[in-house]
């Protein structure tokens, strides 16, 4: 009787222990797997979003900078021509203002560009293409418009 009782108790104890251990291990494994999957998905989503945002933002900044630079260059040429006809006082004030504005803008743009550019080769290729196309088109249209206006 004692042997059967002890053996039955031992078997029940072992089965109970093994069942708890297996169930706990399974739960831990499932939770670990789900956590890793969710974290990996979240990281991929965040990195994808940040990459797209940074690339878009950088392209916009470069195109904006190049557009403003081209427009500023055209405006400076026109203003230089016009200021030669005006009095010295007007010439000095306009040139001083334009110089300060262009220098301030150039410094800010260069620092912004250097700080924010990450994927340079691709962006430079895109911007080079866009700049060549835009420069030809924009220069002709702006000069035509300004010539007609003046």
Z-matrix of the N, CA and C atoms (Angstrom, degrees):
N
C 1 1.462
C 2 1.531 1 110.61
N 3 1.347 2 116.73 1 -47.69
C 4 1.478 3 120.21 2 -179.65
C 5 1.516 4 111.20 3 -63.22
N 6 1.302 5 117.18 4 -41.08
C 7 1.461 6 120.85 5 -179.43
C 8 1.517 7 110.29 6 -62.91
N 9 1.352 8 117.81 7 -46.70
C 10 1.462 9 121.39 8 178.47
C 11 1.523 10 110.49 9 -61.00
N 12 1.319 11 117.36 10 -43.58
C 13 1.459 12 121.44 11 -179.12
C 14 1.524 13 110.14 12 -63.03
N 15 1.321 14 116.38 13 -47.21
C 16 1.475 15 120.82 14 -179.02
C 17 1.532 16 109.91 15 -63.77
N 18 1.345 17 116.68 16 -44.31
C 19 1.470 18 120.58 17 179.80
C 20 1.520 19 109.82 18 -63.85
N 21 1.343 20 117.77 19 -45.27
C 22 1.471 21 120.65 20 178.89
C 23 1.533 22 110.28 21 -61.26
N 24 1.307 23 116.37 22 -43.73
C 25 1.471 24 120.21 23 179.43
C 26 1.526 25 110.57 24 -62.88
N 27 1.321 26 115.27 25 -42.67
C 28 1.466 27 119.75 26 179.91
C 29 1.523 28 110.33 27 -63.94
N 30 1.323 29 117.43 28 -42.65
C 31 1.473 30 121.25 29 -179.94
C 32 1.523 31 110.01 30 -64.08
N 33 1.349 32 115.82 31 -46.49
C 34 1.473 33 119.81 32 178.99
C 35 1.518 34 109.81 33 -60.48
N 36 1.324 35 117.95 34 -43.44
C 37 1.462 36 121.84 35 -179.54
C 38 1.540 37 111.01 36 -62.82
N 39 1.323 38 116.09 37 -44.22
C 40 1.468 39 120.57 38 -179.14
C 41 1.532 40 109.74 39 -65.55
N 42 1.336 41 117.79 40 -46.62
C 43 1.473 42 121.67 41 -179.54
C 44 1.518 43 109.66 42 -62.78
N 45 1.335 44 117.30 43 -44.15
C 46 1.468 45 120.78 44 178.46
C 47 1.525 46 110.27 45 -60.67
N 48 1.324 47 116.41 46 -46.77
C 49 1.469 48 120.68 47 -179.55
C 50 1.533 49 110.79 48 -60.93
N 51 1.356 50 115.71 49 -47.92
C 52 1.466 51 119.72 50 -178.78
C 53 1.528 52 111.28 51 -63.53
N 54 1.329 53 116.96 52 -41.43
C 55 1.470 54 120.49 53 179.57
C 56 1.519 55 110.59 54 -61.69
N 57 1.338 56 117.01 55 -47.76
C 58 1.472 57 120.77 56 178.51
C 59 1.525 58 110.67 57 -60.55
N 60 1.318 59 116.60 58 -43.21
C 61 1.466 60 121.22 59 -178.58
C 62 1.521 61 110.61 60 -63.55
N 63 1.349 62 116.69 61 -46.28
C 64 1.461 63 120.69 62 -179.02
C 65 1.536 64 110.38 63 -65.31
N 66 1.334 65 117.08 64 -44.67
C 67 1.470 66 120.50 65 179.61
C 68 1.530 67 110.12 66 -62.46
N 69 1.344 68 117.09 67 -45.82
C 70 1.473 69 119.84 68 178.84
C 71 1.519 70 110.74 69 -61.22
N 72 1.323 71 117.57 70 -43.26
C 73 1.465 72 121.51 71 179.83
C 74 1.534 73 110.59 72 -62.48
N 75 1.351 74 115.25 73 -42.69
C 76 1.473 75 119.24 74 -179.99
C 77 1.523 76 110.28 75 -63.32
N 78 1.337 77 117.19 76 -44.51
C 79 1.464 78 120.81 77 -179.95
C 80 1.531 79 110.06 78 -62.66
N 81 1.326 80 116.50 79 -46.26
C 82 1.472 81 120.68 80 179.12
C 83 1.530 82 109.93 81 -60.57
N 84 1.334 83 117.14 82 -43.29
C 85 1.468 84 120.72 83 -179.85
C 86 1.522 85 111.12 84 -62.57
N 87 1.329 86 116.91 85 -45.72
C 88 1.473 87 120.60 86 -179.77
C 89 1.529 88 110.50 87 -63.20
N 90 1.332 89 116.71 88 -47.54
C 91 1.472 90 120.36 89 -179.75
C 92 1.520 91 110.64 90 -62.11
N 93 1.336 92 116.86 91 -42.78
C 94 1.473 93 120.60 92 178.71
C 95 1.520 94 110.07 93 -61.34
N 96 1.344 95 117.42 94 -46.80
C 97 1.463 96 121.32 95 -179.76
C 98 1.531 97 110.83 96 -60.36
N 99 1.338 98 116.09 97 -48.50
C 100 1.467 99 119.69 98 -178.88
C 101 1.533 100 111.25 99 -63.05
N 102 1.313 101 116.07 100 -41.99
C 103 1.465 102 119.76 101 179.40
C 104 1.519 103 110.75 102 -61.25
N 105 1.351 104 116.57 103 -47.85
C 106 1.470 105 120.19 104 179.48
C 107 1.525 106 110.60 105 -60.72
N 108 1.341 107 117.05 106 -43.72
C 109 1.466 108 121.04 107 -178.73
C 110 1.523 109 110.70 108 -62.82
N 111 1.327 110 116.30 109 -46.79
C 112 1.469 111 120.30 110 -179.49
C 113 1.526 112 110.49 111 -64.37
N 114 1.331 113 117.42 112 -45.13
C 115 1.469 114 121.04 113 179.69
C 116 1.519 115 110.47 114 -62.35
N 117 1.347 116 117.14 115 -45.61
C 118 1.474 117 119.97 116 178.67
C 119 1.522 118 110.95 117 -60.09
N 120 1.336 119 116.77 118 -44.90
C 121 1.465 120 120.50 119 179.46
C 122 1.524 121 110.53 120 -61.76
N 123 1.327 122 116.21 121 -43.89
C 124 1.471 123 120.17 122 -179.98
C 125 1.521 124 110.62 123 -62.70
N 126 1.339 125 116.53 124 -43.31
C 127 1.477 126 120.06 125 -179.84
C 128 1.525 127 110.00 126 -63.69
N 129 1.338 128 117.43 127 -45.49
C 130 1.470 129 120.61 128 179.13
C 131 1.524 130 109.93 129 -60.60
N 132 1.324 131 117.53 130 -43.86
C 133 1.462 132 121.09 131 -179.41
C 134 1.527 133 111.07 132 -62.72
N 135 1.326 134 115.94 133 -45.18
C 136 1.467 135 119.94 134 -179.13
C 137 1.527 136 110.53 135 -64.44
N 138 1.329 137 116.70 136 -46.40
C 139 1.475 138 120.21 137 -178.95
C 140 1.531 139 109.89 138 -63.18
N 141 1.331 140 117.62 139 -42.79
C 142 1.464 141 120.55 140 178.47
C 143 1.521 142 110.49 141 -60.80
N 144 1.325 143 116.93 142 -46.90
C 145 1.466 144 120.74 143 -179.97
C 146 1.525 145 111.09 144 -61.63
N 147 1.349 146 115.76 145 -46.63
C 148 1.475 147 118.87 146 -178.60
C 149 1.522 148 111.23 147 -63.96
N 150 1.330 149 116.87 148 -41.25
C 151 1.466 150 120.13 149 179.62
C 152 1.520 151 110.34 150 -61.49
N 153 1.342 152 116.84 151 -48.59
C 154 1.473 153 119.78 152 179.69
C 155 1.527 154 110.42 153 -61.07
N 156 1.331 155 116.72 154 -42.56
C 157 1.463 156 120.44 155 -178.35
C 158 1.523 157 111.04 156 -64.69
N 159 1.346 158 116.66 157 -45.87
C 160 1.468 159 120.49 158 -178.24
C 161 1.530 160 110.35 159 -64.76
N 162 1.346 161 117.08 160 -44.20
C 163 1.463 162 119.79 161 -179.34
C 164 1.525 163 110.07 162 -63.45
N 165 1.345 164 117.54 163 -46.14
C 166 1.464 165 120.57 164 179.49
C 167 1.523 166 110.62 165 -61.01
N 168 1.331 167 115.79 166 -45.52
C 169 1.463 168 120.47 167 -178.57
C 170 1.524 169 111.24 168 -62.98
N 171 1.340 170 116.24 169 -41.78
C 172 1.470 171 120.68 170 -179.78
C 173 1.519 172 110.47 171 -65.07
N 174 1.340 173 117.53 172 -44.78
C 175 1.468 174 120.40 173 179.22
C 176 1.523 175 110.14 174 -61.14
N 177 1.333 176 116.99 175 -44.52
C 178 1.469 177 120.47 176 178.75
C 179 1.523 178 110.39 177 -59.81
N 180 1.344 179 117.59 178 -44.50
C 181 1.471 180 120.53 179 179.91
C 182 1.521 181 111.82 180 -62.73
N 183 1.329 182 116.92 181 -42.42
C 184 1.462 183 119.93 182 -178.50
C 185 1.524 184 109.97 183 -66.78
N 186 1.338 185 116.88 184 -47.06
C 187 1.467 186 119.97 185 -179.76
C 188 1.528 187 109.69 186 -62.68
N 189 1.339 188 117.03 187 -42.49
C 190 1.466 189 120.39 188 177.95
C 191 1.521 190 110.57 189 -60.44
N 192 1.333 191 115.97 190 -46.03
C 193 1.468 192 120.41 191 -179.60
C 194 1.522 193 110.53 192 -60.89
N 195 1.342 194 116.34 193 -47.10
C 196 1.467 195 119.48 194 -178.54
C 197 1.526 196 111.23 195 -65.61
N 198 1.326 197 116.86 196 -41.01
C 199 1.461 198 120.30 197 178.98
C 200 1.522 199 110.28 198 -61.67
N 201 1.349 200 116.31 199 -48.42
C 202 1.460 201 119.58 200 -179.93
C 203 1.525 202 111.10 201 -63.70
N 204 1.325 203 116.88 202 -36.90
C 205 1.463 204 120.42 203 179.64
C 206 1.526 205 110.29 204 -64.42
N 207 1.334 206 116.99 205 -45.90
C 208 1.469 207 120.80 206 179.31
C 209 1.524 208 110.13 207 -62.50
N 210 1.340 209 116.53 208 -47.16
C 211 1.462 210 120.87 209 -179.98
C 212 1.528 211 110.14 210 -62.74
N 213 1.349 212 117.10 211 -44.39
C 214 1.467 213 120.36 212 178.36
C 215 1.525 214 111.07 213 -60.41
N 216 1.326 215 116.62 214 -40.59
C 217 1.460 216 120.31 215 179.95
C 218 1.531 217 110.30 216 -61.76
N 219 1.324 218 116.51 217 -45.35
C 220 1.471 219 121.06 218 179.04
C 221 1.529 220 109.86 219 -63.62
N 222 1.343 221 116.38 220 -45.45
C 223 1.474 222 120.36 221 -179.84
C 224 1.524 223 110.44 222 -62.12
N 225 1.332 224 116.82 223 -42.77
C 226 1.470 225 119.91 224 -180.00
C 227 1.523 226 109.84 225 -61.20
N 228 1.325 227 117.64 226 -42.17
C 229 1.468 228 119.86 227 178.60
C 230 1.528 229 111.79 228 -62.50
N 231 1.322 230 116.48 229 -43.95
C 232 1.468 231 120.22 230 179.42
C 233 1.522 232 110.14 231 -65.63
N 234 1.354 233 116.22 232 -46.96
C 235 1.466 234 120.22 233 -178.85
C 236 1.525 235 110.59 234 -62.99
N 237 1.319 236 116.84 235 -39.56
C 238 1.468 237 119.98 236 178.03
C 239 1.526 238 109.94 237 -60.14
N 240 1.312 239 116.17 238 -44.91
C 241 1.466 240 119.81 239 179.01
C 242 1.529 241 110.92 240 -61.53
N 243 1.338 242 115.59 241 -46.39
C 244 1.469 243 119.80 242 -177.29
C 245 1.528 244 111.73 243 -68.31
N 246 1.330 245 116.88 244 -38.37
C 247 1.472 246 118.62 245 -176.80
C 248 1.521 247 112.53 246 -67.96
N 249 1.335 248 116.33 247 -24.78
C 250 1.462 249 118.43 248 176.42
C 251 1.522 250 110.69 249 -62.37
N 252 1.357 251 116.30 250 -27.92
C 253 1.463 252 120.11 251 -178.64
C 254 1.523 253 111.94 252 -84.42
N 255 1.315 254 117.71 253 -21.12
C 256 1.464 255 120.49 254 -177.01
C 257 1.522 256 111.64 255 -85.92
N 258 1.336 257 114.84 256 176.18
C 259 1.466 258 121.24 257 179.78
C 260 1.524 259 110.42 258 -69.92
N 261 1.342 260 116.99 259 161.96
C 262 1.466 261 121.38 260 -178.14
C 263 1.530 262 111.43 261 -59.91
N 264 1.298 263 116.99 262 -39.96
C 265 1.469 264 120.51 263 -177.56
C 266 1.529 265 110.70 264 -59.41
N 267 1.329 266 115.52 265 -47.89
C 268 1.473 267 120.21 266 -179.91
C 269 1.532 268 110.18 267 -64.15
N 270 1.319 269 116.42 268 -42.73
C 271 1.464 270 121.43 269 -178.93
C 272 1.518 271 110.68 270 -60.30
N 273 1.337 272 115.82 271 -48.09
C 274 1.468 273 119.87 272 -178.49
C 275 1.520 274 110.50 273 -61.03
N 276 1.331 275 117.99 274 -46.27
C 277 1.469 276 120.92 275 -178.48
C 278 1.525 277 112.51 276 -64.47
N 279 1.317 278 116.97 277 -44.59
C 280 1.470 279 120.28 278 -178.38
C 281 1.526 280 110.17 279 -66.49
N 282 1.321 281 117.51 280 -46.72
C 283 1.465 282 120.90 281 -178.97
C 284 1.527 283 110.67 282 -63.40
N 285 1.352 284 116.76 283 -41.79
C 286 1.466 285 120.32 284 178.47
C 287 1.538 286 109.71 285 -60.70
N 288 1.307 287 117.46 286 -48.01
C 289 1.459 288 121.60 287 -179.62
C 290 1.534 289 110.91 288 -61.37
N 291 1.325 290 116.59 289 -48.47
C 292 1.470 291 119.90 290 -178.99
C 293 1.525 292 111.54 291 -63.08
N 294 1.315 293 116.71 292 -40.05
C 295 1.460 294 120.53 293 -179.78
C 296 1.524 295 110.39 294 -62.76
N 297 1.341 296 116.38 295 -48.16
C 298 1.476 297 119.53 296 179.28
C 299 1.529 298 110.69 297 -60.73
N 300 1.330 299 117.04 298 -44.62
C 301 1.461 300 121.26 299 -178.37
C 302 1.518 301 110.94 300 -63.35
N 303 1.316 302 117.15 301 -47.52
C 304 1.471 303 121.23 302 -177.53
C 305 1.521 304 110.55 303 -65.67
N 306 1.347 305 117.28 304 -42.88
C 307 1.473 306 120.63 305 -179.68
C 308 1.532 307 109.95 306 -63.97
N 309 1.345 308 116.72 307 -47.58
C 310 1.479 309 120.32 308 178.74
C 311 1.517 310 110.59 309 -58.84
N 312 1.321 311 116.52 310 -46.64
C 313 1.463 312 120.49 311 -178.18
C 314 1.529 313 110.46 312 -65.08
N 315 1.317 314 116.97 313 -43.17
C 316 1.468 315 120.02 314 -178.38
C 317 1.526 316 110.92 315 -62.09
N 318 1.335 317 117.21 316 -43.06
C 319 1.469 318 120.69 317 -179.53
C 320 1.530 319 110.21 318 -62.92
N 321 1.330 320 116.28 319 -48.18
C 322 1.471 321 120.28 320 -179.81
C 323 1.534 322 109.99 321 -62.06
N 324 1.313 323 117.18 322 -44.05
C 325 1.465 324 120.49 323 -178.32
C 326 1.519 325 111.94 324 -64.65
N 327 1.317 326 116.75 325 -42.13
C 328 1.468 327 120.20 326 -179.50
C 329 1.524 328 110.17 327 -65.17
N 330 1.338 329 117.20 328 -45.91
C 331 1.468 330 120.70 329 -179.90
C 332 1.529 331 109.67 330 -62.96
N 333 1.322 332 117.67 331 -43.35
C 334 1.460 333 121.79 332 178.94
C 335 1.527 334 110.20 333 -62.02
N 336 1.296 335 116.38 334 -46.44
C 337 1.466 336 121.46 335 -179.13
C 338 1.522 337 110.79 336 -60.78
N 339 1.330 338 117.09 337 -48.09
C 340 1.465 339 120.86 338 -177.41
C 341 1.522 340 110.07 339 -65.05
N 342 1.335 341 116.57 340 -40.45
C 343 1.456 342 120.81 341 -177.20
C 344 1.521 343 111.80 342 -69.16
N 345 1.312 344 118.83 343 -39.97
C 346 1.463 345 121.33 344 -169.81
C 347 1.527 346 115.17 345 -96.33
N 348 1.306 347 120.88 346 -14.64
C 349 1.468 348 121.77 347 -175.34
C 350 1.522 349 110.76 348 -74.70
N 351 1.343 350 116.68 349 128.05
C 352 1.467 351 120.96 350 -178.83
C 353 1.526 352 109.51 351 -121.02
N 354 1.301 353 118.85 352 -51.06
C 355 1.451 354 121.85 353 -174.00
C 356 1.530 355 107.69 354 -101.28
N 357 1.312 356 116.90 355 75.56
C 358 1.454 357 120.30 356 -166.39
C 359 1.527 358 114.73 357 -69.01
N 360 1.313 359 120.01 358 -45.97
C 361 1.459 360 119.69 359 -172.35
C 362 1.527 361 111.29 360 -61.92
N 363 1.330 362 116.90 361 -48.22
C 364 1.459 363 120.65 362 -179.32
C 365 1.516 364 110.78 363 -62.26
N 366 1.321 365 115.48 364 -46.23
C 367 1.466 366 120.00 365 -177.09
C 368 1.531 367 109.93 366 -65.55
N 369 1.325 368 117.21 367 -43.01
C 370 1.471 369 120.32 368 -179.77
C 371 1.522 370 109.71 369 -61.51
N 372 1.338 371 117.39 370 -40.80
C 373 1.468 372 120.01 371 179.32
C 374 1.523 373 110.64 372 -63.65
N 375 1.318 374 116.05 373 -45.73
C 376 1.468 375 119.92 374 179.82
C 377 1.527 376 109.83 375 -63.01
N 378 1.316 377 115.55 376 -47.44
C 379 1.471 378 120.00 377 -176.41
C 380 1.526 379 110.38 378 -66.60
N 381 1.328 380 117.16 379 -37.85
C 382 1.467 381 119.82 380 177.97
C 383 1.525 382 109.63 381 -59.88
N 384 1.311 383 115.43 382 -47.29
C 385 1.461 384 119.19 383 179.00
C 386 1.531 385 110.34 384 -61.49
N 387 1.348 386 116.23 385 -49.53
C 388 1.464 387 120.26 386 -178.97
C 389 1.526 388 111.32 387 -62.13
N 390 1.316 389 116.29 388 -39.83
C 391 1.459 390 120.29 389 -177.73
C 392 1.521 391 110.74 390 -65.57
N 393 1.348 392 116.22 391 -45.20
C 394 1.466 393 118.93 392 179.46
C 395 1.529 394 110.33 393 -59.66
N 396 1.335 395 115.03 394 -47.33
C 397 1.459 396 119.70 395 -178.99
C 398 1.518 397 110.77 396 -65.22
N 399 1.328 398 115.86 397 -47.55
C 400 1.463 399 121.07 398 -176.52
C 401 1.517 400 111.55 399 -68.35
N 402 1.327 401 116.59 400 -40.06
C 403 1.463 402 120.70 401 -176.45
C 404 1.524 403 110.10 402 -61.40
N 405 1.331 404 117.00 403 -44.62
C 406 1.460 405 119.87 404 179.45
C 407 1.524 406 110.28 405 -62.05
N 408 1.321 407 115.23 406 -49.09
C 409 1.465 408 120.53 407 -176.49
C 410 1.523 409 111.49 408 -68.18
N 411 1.342 410 116.53 409 -48.84
C 412 1.464 411 121.11 410 -175.50
C 413 1.518 412 110.90 411 -66.23
N 414 1.322 413 118.04 412 -41.81
C 415 1.463 414 121.53 413 -177.88
C 416 1.524 415 109.96 414 -61.41
N 417 1.321 416 116.28 415 -46.80
C 418 1.467 417 119.67 416 -179.16
C 419 1.519 418 109.76 417 -62.85
N 420 1.342 419 118.09 418 -46.62
C 421 1.461 420 120.56 419 -177.55
C 422 1.520 421 112.27 420 -67.52
N 423 1.305 422 117.85 421 -42.12
C 424 1.472 423 120.61 422 -178.29
C 425 1.524 424 109.85 423 -67.92
N 426 1.327 425 116.42 424 -46.15
C 427 1.469 426 119.85 425 179.95
C 428 1.520 427 109.73 426 -62.85
N 429 1.339 428 118.12 427 -43.00
C 430 1.470 429 121.23 428 178.36
C 431 1.529 430 109.63 429 -60.26
N 432 1.322 431 116.89 430 -47.15
C 433 1.457 432 120.74 431 -179.28
C 434 1.535 433 111.65 432 -62.60
N 435 1.325 434 114.91 433 -48.19
C 436 1.472 435 118.63 434 -177.87
C 437 1.524 436 111.21 435 -66.19
N 438 1.324 437 117.00 436 -37.21
C 439 1.464 438 120.72 437 179.00
C 440 1.524 439 109.65 438 -64.00
N 441 1.332 440 116.47 439 -45.85
C 442 1.469 441 119.87 440 178.30
C 443 1.529 442 110.36 441 -62.36
N 444 1.339 443 116.94 442 -41.67
C 445 1.470 444 121.25 443 -177.85
C 446 1.523 445 110.84 444 -66.66
N 447 1.323 446 116.44 445 -45.10
C 448 1.479 447 120.89 446 -177.86
C 449 1.517 448 109.13 447 -70.63
